[in-house]
Amino acid sequence: KRHSKNQNRKTAILMRKFSKKRSKENYEYGKLRKAFLTENPMCQIRVAGCTGMAIEIHHTYSGKDRGANYLKVDTWKGTCRNCHLWVHDNPKKSRELGYLK
């Protein structure tokens, strides 16, 4: 199926381009993420509504500190989707509990 020029432009805009350094980090992150979730299959946050299975990585450092801690697994928490959303919807309580720094 052929796409119109306009559709191709929209697709190109949606596709993010990364530097070689960031691409390398993302590749390494993917490997570390898979190993981390295999070793930590249960949600590490466990708030109300927790589904129990860790399917996402929560990075405890955000903002300007996230890049420096992106590949440091000791700053990660394996989370279910519900708990991950709760952390970001409740930043004050999450900081008190050590889920955000």
N, C-alpha and C positions, 0 to 999 in steps of 0.2 A: 504494500500500500504506500503510495506516494503522499508526502506531506507538502502542504503549501509552504511558500517561503516564510509566511507569517508564523506558522506552526513551528518551523525549524528555528526561527529566531527566539520564540518563547522557550523552546527546549534548551537552546544554548544559554539563555539567561538563567534558567533554573539550574543548570549544571554548574557546580562550583569547581573552580580550578584552585589547586593547591600548589604551593611551592614544592620543590623536591624535598626539602627538609620536612615540611608538614606531611607530605605523602609518605615519607619514610616513618615518621612518628605514628601516623594512622595505621600503617601496616603492622608496626610493632604493637600498637595498642590492640589491634584485633587479635593477635596471638595471645597477648597477656590477658585480655578480657575473657577469651575462651577458657584458658587455663584457670583463671580466677573463679569463674562461675562453675566450672567443673569441681573445683576444690571447695567451693562455698555455695552449695546448691540451695541453701535455705536463706530466706530473707533475714538480714542482719538488723533491721530496724524494728519491725514487729509492732506497729501501731494498730489501732482499731481499723478493721477492714482489710488487714493483711491477708494475702492469698497464700503465703508461706513459701512459695518458690521464687528464688532470685532469678530474674531474667534481665535485669538492668544493672548498670554500675552507677552508683551515686558517687560523685567526686566531692569530697568534703571541703576542698578548697575551690573557690570560685573567683570570678573577677580577675584582677591582675595576677593573682597567685596561681590561678589554674594552670597556666602554661608550664610553670616551673614544676608542678606536681602531677602533670598529666599522666606520666608513665610510672608514678610511684604507687605501687599497689597497697602500701601501708596507709594511703590516704583514701582508699576506696571502701565502699560498702556495697555488698550485693543486696539488691532490693527487688521486691515485686513492684509492679507498676503503681499500685495504690499507695504504698509507703513512699515511693519516690515522689509522687505528686504531693503527698502530705508534707514531706520535708520542705518542698519549695513553696507550698501554700502557707506554711507556718514557720517562717524564718526565725522569729524570736525564740519560740520553743525549741526549734531545731538547733539553734546555737547553744541554748542552755543544756541540751542533751548531747552536744558534741557532734551533731550531724553536719553542721556548717561551721566553717572557721573563717 
